[in-house]
Amino acid sequence: LYKQKKKKKKKKISLIEEISYMKIELHLQPLLIMTKLSFQLRIKKIIIKKSNYTYYKAQIQFFFAFFFFLGGGGFFFFFFFFLVRRFFQNPFFFLSFFTHLFLFIYL
């Protein structure tokens, strides 16, 4: 009985993770379609690296709170710091973001 209870708990955690992935996908739909995929990959990488549900959940909540309170301008202001940090890691990512942004505005 004790072993069966432990197994059930593990299944519940996996379900929570699946629901959270669905929630993230719904939140990112109104954002840039090009960057949506990269965000999803980044979130999954954070989960694999940290393996802490609360850490990534808090990070997502902060990001969306920043986006909704300060509007579109606040979103790009927050994204600018992310880009600067990423620019030193990979300069081509910086260029690819602006091409995606240009395509989004142009379309």
C-alpha positions in Angstrom: 0.0 0.0 0.0 2.8 2.4 0.8 4.5 1.8 -2.5 1.2 2.3 -4.4 0.7 5.7 -2.7 4.2 6.9 -3.7 3.5 5.9 -7.3 0.2 7.9 -7.3 2.0 11.0 -6.1 4.5 10.9 -8.9 1.7 10.7 -11.5 0.0 13.8 -10.0 3.2 15.9 -10.3 3.5 14.9 -14.0 -0.1 16.0 -14.6 0.6 19.4 -13.0 3.6 19.9 -15.3 1.5 19.0 -18.4 -1.2 21.5 -17.3 1.4 24.2 -16.7 2.8 23.6 -20.3 -0.7 24.1 -21.7 -1.1 27.3 -19.6 2.2 28.7 -20.9 1.2 28.0 -24.5 -2.1 29.8 -24.0 -0.3 32.8 -22.5 2.2 33.0 -25.3 -0.3 32.8 -28.2 -0.9 36.6 -28.3 2.9 37.4 -28.3 5.2 37.1 -31.3 4.7 33.8 -33.1 8.4 33.5 -33.9 9.6 34.1 -30.3 6.8 31.9 -28.9 8.6 28.7 -29.8 12.0 30.0 -28.4 10.3 30.9 -25.1 8.7 27.5 -24.8 12.1 25.9 -25.4 13.7 28.2 -22.9 11.1 27.4 -20.2 11.6 23.7 -20.8 15.4 24.1 -20.5 15.0 26.0 -17.2 12.8 23.1 -15.8 15.4 20.5 -16.9 18.3 22.6 -15.4 16.7 23.7 -12.1 14.2 20.8 -11.7 12.2 23.2 -9.4 8.6 23.9 -10.3 8.2 26.9 -8.0 11.3 28.7 -9.5 10.1 28.6 -13.1 6.5 29.3 -12.1 7.5 32.5 -10.2 9.7 33.6 -13.2 6.7 33.3 -15.6 4.4 35.1 -13.2 6.9 38.0 -12.9 7.3 38.2 -16.6 3.5 38.4 -17.3 2.9 40.7 -14.4 5.5 43.1 -15.9 3.9 42.8 -19.3 0.3 43.4 -18.3 1.0 46.3 -15.8 3.4 48.3 -18.0 1.8 47.3 -21.4 3.7 46.7 -24.6 6.4 49.3 -23.9 7.2 47.6 -20.6 7.4 44.3 -22.3 10.0 45.5 -24.8 11.8 47.3 -21.9 12.0 44.0 -20.0 13.0 42.1 -23.2 15.8 44.6 -23.9 17.7 43.5 -20.8 17.1 39.8 -21.8 18.5 40.6 -25.3 21.6 42.4 -23.9 22.3 39.5 -21.6 21.8 37.1 -24.6 23.9 39.3 -27.0 27.1 38.5 -25.1 26.3 34.8 -25.2 25.2 34.7 -28.9 25.4 37.8 -31.1 23.4 36.1 -33.9 20.4 35.8 -31.6 20.3 39.6 -31.3 20.1 40.0 -35.1 17.5 37.2 -35.4 15.2 38.8 -32.9 15.1 42.1 -34.9 14.4 40.2 -38.1 11.5 38.5 -36.4 10.3 41.8 -35.0 10.6 43.5 -38.4 8.6 40.6 -40.0 5.9 40.9 -37.3 5.5 44.7 -37.8 5.7 44.3 -41.6 3.1 41.5 -41.7 
